[in-house]
Amino acid sequence: MIVDYPNSKYFAGFDFAVLAGGYNSVCEAVMLGLPAIFLPNTETGADDQVKRVQQACAFGPYEVMTDYKEEEFERIVDIFLANDQVLKGIEQKNGAVSAANLISRNQHT
């Protein structure tokens, strides 16, 4: 277990990760293209981690476990390990480049 922050500085060393559903963990995994199994905290009052991780699933190979069961966890890990696309990760996304392109196009119209 890594207890250093930000965790994302270690992401290049992993094929996928098991992460909490906190803002930083989810955003860094998606931004850096690290496939992940998210285990959101369902007991937070002001932070809807379940919704956050469910929305992240639209951006790549992510799975959500809101109720941890060892058999289900092992099944998901097996799927990740058997899937070459998951192990290759996903293309890193940088919103700054997309935003700059959009601004540039709008300035020329």
Secondary structure as UniProt FT lines:
FT   HELIX           7..13
FT   STRAND          17..20
FT   HELIX           23..32
FT   STRAND          36..39
FT   TURN            42..43
FT   HELIX           49..56
FT   HELIX           57..59
FT   STRAND          62..64
FT   HELIX           70..82
FT   HELIX           84..88
FT   HELIX           95..107
//
